[in-house]
Amino acid sequence: MKAHKIGYRIYYEDTDAGGIVYHARYLALAERARTEALRMAGTPVSVLQEETGLVFVVTKLAIEYHRPLRLDDWAEITTTIDSMGSARCQLRQIVTCGDMHAATLTVELACIMQNSGRPARIPPRWRASLEALSSPT
């Protein structure tokens, strides 16, 4: 698998009073895209929790807004991996609408033990799924 791409329709609930996508909605759309990227790689995040007691948490997030999305737009989010350590990884998510570049998100995830919140090594199966999100060539 290479970069993962998924699309979402922009609904009224996603927009602010000005008719553009509310800035925080990008976070929800990006979260869904990351979850689906792992699911498509064969490792749903619920399985990570069930099998190992581990979860991924966001430790850093940066968003650069380029152009606004609007009601009824079809937005696509492409997720790729930038880097990976033993317990952390950094993903890049590009939000587009047709040829328009709407936003770029850089997300750092940490693997932690759910019961204690302590850092944990990313298990091999999950590392392979994340590494599969390589940039398109």
Summary of the structure (lengths in Angstrom):
residues: 137
radius of gyration: 15.4
end to end distance: 11.7
largest distance: 45.7
contacts: 401
relative contact order: 0.24
helix: 26%
strand: 44%
